[in-house]
Amino acid sequence: MRHRESLAGTIWQSGRQLTQLMRCMRPTWHEETVDTLAPASFVARGIVGVIWDVDGTLTPHHGETVPATIAGNFDAIVAF
């Protein structure tokens, strides 16, 4: 049996790919609050995409609505 076709081979290959992916997903910039984020700041930094965990970060666990205190700013970012 070839190494790739074994369970260990699959785990090894997947682990290497996951490691490479995680290197690409490291934060390159951190902001204290979403209130200070603006699309213009993304353009100034050359940022073309934003990934964040909304559930439990911007909303309560399993929440579907962004709090009113940041909704306007959040909507501007999403529309960007």
N, C-alpha and C positions, 0 to 999 in steps of 0.2 A: 504494500500500500504506500502510495506517495505521501510525503509529509503534508501537502496541502489538503489531501482528502481525509485526513484524520481529524478528530476532535481537537487535539492539541494544536495541530496546524491551523485550524480555523480560528481558535482562540488567539494564537500567536499573531496571525495576520490581522485580525480585528483589533487586537490591542495596539499594534503599531499604527494602524489607521486612526484609531481613537486618539492616540498620543499626538499625531500630526494635526488632527482637527482641533484638539484642545489648545495647541500652540497658536493656532490662528484665531482662537476665540478669546484670547487674553484681553482684558481691558487695556486700552491705550490712553484712556482719559477718564477721569472720575470727577463728578460734580457732586457737591454736598446735597443739593435739593433739585428737584425738577423745576422749581420756580425760576431758577436762573438759566435754564436752557432756552435757547432760541434758535430757530433755523439759521439765522445769520452766523451764529457761533459755529454751527456745523460747516457752513461754507468756508468760513475763515480758517478752519482747521483741516479742510479737505476731506471731511467726513461725508461719505455717500450713503451710509446705512447705520442704523442703530438697532441693537438687539437688547432687550431687557425682559426680565421676568415680571410681568404686570401682576400676576396672581400672587399676592402675599408681599409684593413690593410697593406697588402703587395702589392696590386695592386690598381689602381684607381677603383672607383665604377663600377661594372660590367666588370672589366678588366679581361683578360684571360692570360696575360703574366706577369711574375715576372720581375721587372726591372733588367737590365743587371748588375747593381752594386751589386746585391745580388744573381743573378741566379746560379752561381757556388756553393755557400754555400747552397743555398736552394735545389739545385739538390742533393747535398751530403746528406742532411738531409732526403729528400724524399726517396732516394735510401737505406738509412739505414733501 
